[in-house]
């Protein structure tokens, strides 16, 4: 194992953001925004945004060298055909060796939590 990271985000923190569109632009990659705009329910949007934010924070905590020089928008947290989340790393990552990234995201009524393991 090369690193672990965990983060939790409260939905109310996102609700309190005055300019949600600007915040979305700061957190989500273009591919993630394509998914985000398909959700018409605000609670689903909050859960998605909080989950992606938590996942990216957890990734930074697992290995900040992997993330150095990159914005949150340079990383994409997508879902495979079974719904499992996975990380798309930037092509220009400065890490000496790109690790295998394991990610899980979970939601409750008011929180999203993400856990990352690098190997």
Backbone as a chain_set.jsonl record, in Angstrom:
{"seq": "XXXXXXXXXXXXXXXXXXXXXXXXXXXXXXXXXXXXXXXXXXXXXXXXXXXXXXXXXXXXXXXXXXXXXXXXXXXXXXXXXXXXXXXXXXXXXXXXXXXXXXXXXXXXXXXXXXXXXXX", "coords": {"N": [[0.843, -1.172, 0.0], [0.54, 2.207, -0.851], [-0.607, 4.533, -0.001], [-3.304, 6.054, 1.871], [-6.468, 7.672, 2.074], [-9.11, 9.633, 3.385], [-12.245, 11.334, 3.368], [-14.926, 13.45, 4.382], [-17.945, 15.06, 3.54], [-20.29, 17.49, 4.301], [-23.585, 17.982, 3.249], [-24.87, 20.431, 3.742], [-22.807, 22.277, 3.738], [-22.342, 22.655, 1.055], [-24.847, 23.528, 0.221], [-24.792, 26.047, 1.384], [-23.078, 27.515, -0.168], [-22.702, 30.426, -2.016], [-22.486, 30.909, -4.803], [-23.245, 28.492, -6.621], [-22.797, 27.479, -9.224], [-20.233, 28.419, -9.887], [-18.784, 27.077, -7.929], [-19.236, 24.399, -8.676], [-17.854, 24.44, -11.11], [-15.292, 24.651, -10.094], [-14.863, 22.221, -8.807], [-15.757, 19.946, -10.344], [-14.824, 17.933, -13.167], [-15.041, 18.224, -16.779], [-16.33, 15.914, -17.798], [-17.558, 14.976, -15.487], [-19.314, 17.087, -14.98], [-21.038, 16.765, -17.109], [-22.505, 14.574, -16.266], [-23.552, 15.526, -13.843], [-25.373, 17.602, -14.598], [-27.488, 16.137, -15.539], [-29.021, 15.391, -13.411], [-32.008, 16.239, -11.992], [-33.059, 16.616, -9.527], [-32.401, 18.406, -6.593], [-31.282, 17.301, -4.252], [-30.056, 14.993, -5.234], [-28.145, 16.129, -6.894], [-26.613, 17.456, -4.929], [-25.645, 15.239, -3.473], [-24.098, 13.946, -5.428], [-22.177, 15.952, -6.076], [-21.003, 16.397, -3.541], [-19.958, 13.838, -3.06], [-18.037, 13.596, -5.11], [-16.343, 15.705, -4.442], [-15.471, 14.886, -1.894], [-14.149, 12.527, -2.654], [-12.02, 13.488, -4.233], [-10.648, 15.071, -2.369], [-9.902, 13.022, -0.612], [-8.2, 11.594, -2.296], [-6.108, 13.466, -2.646], [-5.2, 13.483, -0.014], [-4.265, 10.9, 0.203], [-2.027, 10.828, -1.473], [-0.266, 13.458, -1.959], [1.733, 14.169, -3.748], [1.062, 12.974, -6.13], [-0.993, 14.599, -6.838], [0.011, 17.158, -6.944], [0.297, 20.301, -8.455], [-2.01, 20.11, -9.886], [-5.458, 20.832, -10.468], [-8.688, 20.244, -8.927], [-10.402, 19.793, -11.049], [-8.869, 18.528, -12.911], [-8.934, 15.883, -12.388], [-11.085, 13.097, -12.772], [-13.912, 11.574, -11.426], [-15.518, 8.86, -12.172], [-18.094, 6.441, -13.069], [-18.182, 2.919, -13.397], [-19.677, 0.308, -15.473], [-21.074, -1.145, -13.586], [-21.656, 0.662, -11.688], [-19.705, 1.258, -9.877], [-17.358, 3.559, -8.528], [-14.536, 5.119, -10.11], [-11.225, 6.475, -10.608], [-10.022, 8.848, -12.892], [-6.962, 9.763, -13.744], [-4.952, 12.738, -14.284], [-3.273, 13.162, -17.397], [-0.802, 14.315, -17.29], [0.394, 13.754, -14.836], [2.68, 14.191, -12.114], [3.781, 12.265, -10.585], [6.203, 9.814, -9.633], [5.737, 7.102, -10.043], [2.746, 5.893, -11.248], [0.146, 5.048, -9.214], [-2.096, 2.247, -8.535], [-5.442, 2.989, -8.067], [-7.848, 2.681, -5.628], [-11.193, 3.194, -4.857], [-13.943, 4.205, -2.896], [-17.203, 5.476, -2.429], [-19.656, 6.763, -0.302], [-22.987, 7.626, 0.726], [-25.161, 9.414, 2.953], [-28.182, 10.742, 4.368], [-27.294, 13.341, 4.789], [-24.561, 13.526, 4.37], [-21.548, 12.846, 2.497], [-19.067, 10.435, 2.058], [-15.746, 9.497, 1.294], [-13.302, 7.066, 0.484], [-9.98, 6.306, -0.186], [-7.537, 4.129, -1.472], [-4.204, 3.615, -2.307], [-2.085, 1.659, -4.296]], "CA": [[0.0, 0.0, 0.0], [1.332, 3.442, -0.961], [-1.271, 5.64, 0.668], [-4.745, 6.015, 2.108], [-7.072, 8.974, 2.341], [-10.551, 9.626, 3.625], [-12.817, 12.659, 3.552], [-16.378, 13.504, 4.536], [-18.482, 16.371, 3.18], [-21.665, 17.718, 4.721], [-24.356, 18.613, 2.17], [-25.181, 21.81, 4.096], [-21.686, 23.141, 3.322], [-22.546, 22.97, -0.358], [-26.061, 24.355, 0.161], [-24.455, 27.398, 1.838], [-22.254, 28.199, -1.175], [-23.505, 31.465, -2.65], [-22.465, 30.758, -6.256], [-23.089, 27.051, -6.829], [-22.232, 27.213, -10.555], [-18.789, 28.633, -9.793], [-18.261, 25.985, -7.109], [-19.255, 23.218, -9.545], [-16.744, 24.602, -12.054], [-14.041, 24.463, -9.357], [-14.749, 20.846, -8.311], [-16.041, 18.886, -11.317], [-14.248, 17.907, -14.516], [-16.058, 18.344, -17.828], [-17.113, 14.668, -17.853], [-18.409, 14.926, -14.292], [-20.387, 18.068, -15.172], [-22.006, 16.166, -18.028], [-23.374, 13.722, -15.445], [-24.197, 16.389, -12.84], [-26.509, 18.348, -15.168], [-28.61, 15.236, -15.823], [-29.812, 15.24, -12.19], [-32.964, 17.339, -11.851], [-33.353, 16.716, -8.106], [-31.301, 19.081, -5.915], [-30.615, 16.381, -3.321], [-29.175, 14.109, -6.013], [-27.012, 16.963, -7.285], [-25.78, 17.65, -3.745], [-24.972, 13.974, -3.164], [-23.079, 13.733, -6.458], [-21.126, 16.945, -5.908], [-20.315, 16.114, -2.274], [-19.191, 12.61, -3.238], [-16.852, 13.871, -5.946], [-15.459, 16.564, -3.658], [-14.859, 14.032, -0.869], [-13.227, 11.592, -3.312], [-10.818, 14.207, -4.643], [-9.928, 15.401, -1.136], [-9.295, 11.774, -0.129], [-7.087, 11.304, -3.193], [-5.025, 14.38, -2.266], [-4.672, 13.037, 1.278], [-3.562, 9.628, 0.005], [-0.725, 11.085, -2.092], [-0.303, 14.818, -2.506], [2.662, 14.273, -4.874], [0.276, 12.595, -7.301], [-1.919, 15.685, -7.136], [0.715, 18.439, -7.001], [0.235, 21.0, -9.73], [-3.283, 19.834, -10.553], [-6.705, 21.282, -9.854], [-9.698, 19.187, -8.805], [-11.011, 19.554, -12.359], [-7.975, 17.681, -13.706], [-9.257, 14.492, -12.045], [-12.497, 12.75, -12.969], [-14.428, 10.419, -10.7], [-16.591, 8.335, -13.009], [-18.634, 5.162, -12.62], [-18.149, 1.868, -14.413], [-20.989, -0.218, -15.854], [-21.762, -1.669, -12.392], [-21.896, 1.783, -10.794], [-18.548, 1.467, -9.001], [-16.576, 4.734, -8.91], [-13.107, 4.977, -10.387], [-10.545, 7.745, -10.804], [-9.26, 9.097, -14.106], [-5.873, 10.671, -13.376], [-4.483, 13.595, -15.378], [-2.216, 12.587, -18.227], [0.467, 14.958, -16.954], [0.719, 13.586, -13.421], [4.109, 14.32, -11.832], [4.21, 11.179, -9.701], [7.258, 8.967, -10.203], [5.051, 5.896, -10.509], [1.308, 6.079, -11.087], [-0.366, 3.916, -8.447], [-3.454, 1.752, -8.732], [-6.3, 3.732, -7.156], [-9.092, 2.034, -5.211], [-12.038, 4.267, -4.351], [-15.348, 3.964, -2.583], [-17.956, 6.661, -2.005], [-20.932, 6.415, 0.322], [-23.813, 8.783, 1.059], [-26.294, 9.299, 3.869], [-29.097, 11.853, 4.076], [-26.661, 14.645, 4.934], [-23.116, 13.455, 4.212], [-20.889, 11.938, 1.557], [-17.739, 10.068, 2.531], [-14.96, 8.777, 0.279], [-12.095, 6.411, 0.993], [-9.055, 5.99, -1.278], [-6.326, 3.341, -1.175], [-3.276, 3.57, -3.418], [-1.114, 0.546, -4.212]], "C": [[0.893, 1.242, 0.0], [0.68, 4.62, -0.261], [-2.744, 5.392, 0.871], [-5.227, 7.434, 2.363], [-8.56, 8.814, 2.527], [-11.02, 11.062, 3.787], [-14.329, 12.538, 3.644], [-16.832, 14.929, 4.246], [-19.947, 16.422, 3.602], [-22.408, 18.463, 3.613], [-24.654, 20.083, 2.47], [-24.049, 22.768, 3.752], [-21.857, 23.569, 1.87], [-23.79, 23.837, -0.529], [-25.75, 25.817, 0.489], [-23.609, 28.184, 0.835], [-23.132, 29.181, -1.948], [-23.578, 31.312, -4.169], [-22.18, 29.293, -6.584], [-22.446, 26.748, -8.178], [-20.719, 27.382, -10.549], [-18.128, 27.507, -8.996], [-18.198, 24.687, -7.921], [-18.095, 23.276, -10.53], [-15.387, 24.38, -11.389], [-13.799, 22.999, -8.989], [-14.824, 19.795, -9.423], [-15.293, 19.062, -12.642], [-15.385, 18.041, -15.531], [-16.934, 17.093, -17.899], [-18.043, 14.542, -16.652], [-19.571, 15.908, -14.405], [-21.459, 17.533, -16.109], [-22.992, 15.273, -17.276], [-24.2, 14.584, -14.495], [-25.448, 17.075, -13.397], [-27.694, 17.45, -15.509], [-29.511, 15.044, -14.608], [-30.717, 16.453, -12.012], [-33.312, 17.583, -10.382], [-32.159, 17.337, -7.379], [-30.563, 18.159, -4.951], [-29.675, 15.436, -4.049], [-27.949, 14.876, -6.495], [-26.056, 17.173, -6.116], [-24.989, 16.391, -3.418], [-23.84, 13.713, -4.152], [-21.892, 14.672, -6.254], [-20.317, 16.683, -4.635], [-19.457, 14.854, -2.382], [-17.927, 12.819, -4.051], [-15.848, 14.725, -5.19], [-14.737, 15.738, -2.598], [-13.832, 13.092, -1.494], [-11.921, 12.285, -3.706], [-9.996, 14.647, -3.447], [-9.219, 14.16, -0.593], [-8.102, 11.385, -0.993], [-5.882, 12.182, -2.865], [-4.382, 13.939, -0.954], [-3.876, 11.744, 1.143], [-2.173, 9.838, -0.586], [-0.734, 12.47, -2.718], [0.69, 15.003, -3.651], [1.942, 13.945, -6.182], [-0.573, 13.768, -7.78], [-1.254, 17.042, -7.303], [0.654, 19.035, -8.404], [-1.057, 20.8, -10.496], [-4.448, 20.4, -9.762], [-7.647, 20.087, -9.732], [-10.276, 18.822, -10.171], [-10.134, 18.706, -13.279], [-8.222, 16.198, -13.462], [-10.738, 14.273, -12.309], [-12.817, 11.515, -12.143], [-15.654, 9.97, -11.496], [-17.09, 7.023, -12.424], [-18.559, 4.157, -13.749], [-19.565, 1.331, -14.648], [-21.762, -0.805, -14.676], [-22.094, -0.564, -11.398], [-20.741, 2.085, -9.864], [-17.75, 2.689, -9.467], [-15.128, 4.369, -9.198], [-12.542, 6.351, -10.72], [-9.844, 7.759, -12.163], [-8.236, 10.169, -13.741], [-5.487, 11.55, -14.556], [-3.332, 12.931, -16.125], [-0.851, 13.107, -17.79], [0.843, 14.817, -15.482], [2.226, 13.572, -13.21], [4.627, 13.218, -10.917], [5.255, 10.327, -10.405], [6.671, 7.682, -10.769], [3.562, 6.095, -10.243], [0.739, 4.839, -10.385], [-1.719, 3.434, -8.953], [-4.297, 2.444, -7.67], [-7.576, 2.939, -6.902], [-9.925, 3.096, -4.505], [-13.413, 3.733, -4.009], [-15.951, 5.264, -2.074], [-19.273, 6.165, -1.411], [-21.652, 7.698, 0.72], [-24.817, 8.419, 2.143], [-27.24, 10.45, 3.51], [-28.395, 13.197, 4.028], [-25.167, 14.679, 4.654], [-22.732, 12.557, 3.047], [-19.497, 11.676, 2.132], [-17.036, 9.29, 1.415], [-13.7, 8.233, 0.944], [-11.265, 5.967, -0.206], [-7.893, 5.177, -0.736], [-5.497, 3.333, -2.45], [-2.328, 2.394, -3.229], [-0.19, 0.576, -5.401]], "O": [[1.869, 1.321, 0.746], [1.351, 5.607, 0.041], [-3.364, 4.619, 0.141], [-4.465, 8.288, 2.818], [-9.192, 7.962, 1.903], [-10.28, 11.91, 4.286], [-14.932, 11.638, 3.059], [-16.182, 15.89, 4.657], [-20.732, 15.523, 3.3], [-21.912, 19.465, 3.098], [-24.689, 20.901, 1.551], [-24.295, 23.948, 3.5], [-21.552, 24.704, 1.505], [-23.791, 24.772, -1.33], [-26.374, 26.723, -0.064], [-23.444, 29.395, 0.981], [-24.181, 28.806, -2.472], [-24.629, 31.561, -4.761], [-21.033, 28.902, -6.796], [-21.621, 25.839, -8.266], [-20.002, 26.576, -11.142], [-17.044, 27.042, -9.348], [-17.206, 23.961, -7.852], [-17.425, 22.269, -10.759], [-14.435, 23.966, -12.05], [-12.648, 22.579, -8.872], [-14.032, 18.853, -9.434], [-15.152, 20.169, -13.161], [-16.558, 17.977, -15.165], [-18.152, 17.201, -18.045], [-19.171, 14.065, -16.774], [-20.685, 15.605, -13.979], [-22.645, 17.811, -15.93], [-24.174, 15.224, -17.614], [-25.408, 14.388, -14.362], [-26.477, 17.117, -12.723], [-28.794, 17.949, -15.745], [-30.645, 14.586, -14.749], [-30.23, 17.577, -11.892], [-33.809, 18.655, -10.037], [-31.032, 16.863, -7.522], [-29.339, 18.232, -4.847], [-28.606, 15.11, -3.533], [-26.842, 14.339, -6.506], [-24.839, 17.082, -6.279], [-23.797, 16.465, -3.119], [-22.748, 13.306, -3.755], [-20.741, 14.237, -6.258], [-19.088, 16.742, -4.654], [-18.348, 14.813, -1.849], [-16.87, 12.283, -3.718], [-14.641, 14.499, -5.282], [-13.527, 15.874, -2.422], [-12.76, 12.883, -0.927], [-10.841, 11.722, -3.529], [-8.767, 14.602, -3.497], [-8.068, 14.239, -0.163], [-7.098, 10.895, -0.476], [-4.755, 11.69, -2.812], [-3.163, 14.012, -0.8], [-2.92, 11.521, 1.885], [-1.24, 9.113, -0.245], [-1.154, 12.641, -3.862], [0.512, 15.913, -4.46], [2.191, 14.572, -7.212], [-0.838, 13.912, -8.974], [-1.896, 17.987, -7.761], [0.923, 18.362, -9.399], [-1.191, 21.265, -11.628], [-4.418, 20.44, -8.532], [-7.431, 19.049, -10.357], [-10.602, 17.66, -10.416], [-10.601, 18.22, -14.309], [-7.774, 15.353, -14.238], [-11.551, 15.171, -12.09], [-12.076, 10.531, -12.162], [-16.693, 10.63, -11.485], [-16.577, 6.55, -11.41], [-18.831, 4.479, -14.906], [-20.531, 1.844, -14.083], [-22.982, -0.951, -14.756], [-22.739, -0.817, -10.381], [-20.786, 3.072, -9.129], [-17.493, 2.842, -10.661], [-14.572, 3.441, -8.611], [-13.28, 7.273, -11.069], [-9.162, 6.804, -12.533], [-8.584, 11.317, -13.467], [-5.673, 11.156, -15.707], [-2.519, 12.222, -15.531], [0.149, 12.399, -17.912], [1.539, 15.674, -14.939], [2.967, 13.014, -14.019], [5.791, 13.239, -10.519], [5.202, 10.14, -11.62], [7.064, 7.23, -11.844], [3.169, 6.43, -9.125], [0.838, 3.725, -10.899], [-2.399, 4.132, -9.706], [-3.913, 2.484, -6.501], [-8.291, 2.572, -7.834], [-9.415, 3.818, -3.649], [-13.977, 2.915, -4.735], [-15.297, 6.045, -1.383], [-19.915, 5.264, -1.952], [-21.025, 8.717, 1.012], [-25.263, 7.276, 2.242], [-27.097, 11.06, 2.451], [-28.833, 14.101, 3.316], [-24.56, 15.749, 4.694], [-23.466, 11.648, 2.66], [-18.837, 12.589, 2.629], [-17.665, 8.521, 0.689], [-13.121, 8.854, 1.835], [-11.779, 5.333, -1.128], [-7.334, 5.487, 0.316], [-6.014, 3.079, -3.538], [-1.828, 2.163, -2.128], [0.694, -0.273, -5.517]]}, "num_chains": 1, "name": "protein.A"}
